[in-house]
């Protein structure tokens, strides 16, 4: 089961979509695997993807001084590589 990222009140609006039988069956299979309804599965998936799109396309502006500092940080050599090396040597739990 996955955690709900968006807290909702009473659902009082309808959203209708057209789909193929194969798409519906796939969605139903995944929802059943997670133990949730088709509606909950679709809303969770759509809202999660919508959040990702919005986060990936969020604009943030920097003045010239802040931008110069930002570029310097990007160009600087990486720090604390020991932790990265350790992480890369660690076996994944599923392996």
Number of C-alpha atoms within 10 A of each C-alpha: 8 9 6 12 10 11 5 7 6 5 6 5 6 6 6 6 5 7 9 8 9 9 11 13 12 12 17 18 13 15 18 13 10 12 13 15 14 16 13 13 19 15 15 17 11 12 15 14 12 12 13 12 11 10 10 9 9 8 7 5 7 10 7 9 8 11 12 12 12 12 10 11 11 10 9 8 9 8 8 8 10 9 10 11 10 10 11 10 9 9 9 8 5 4 4
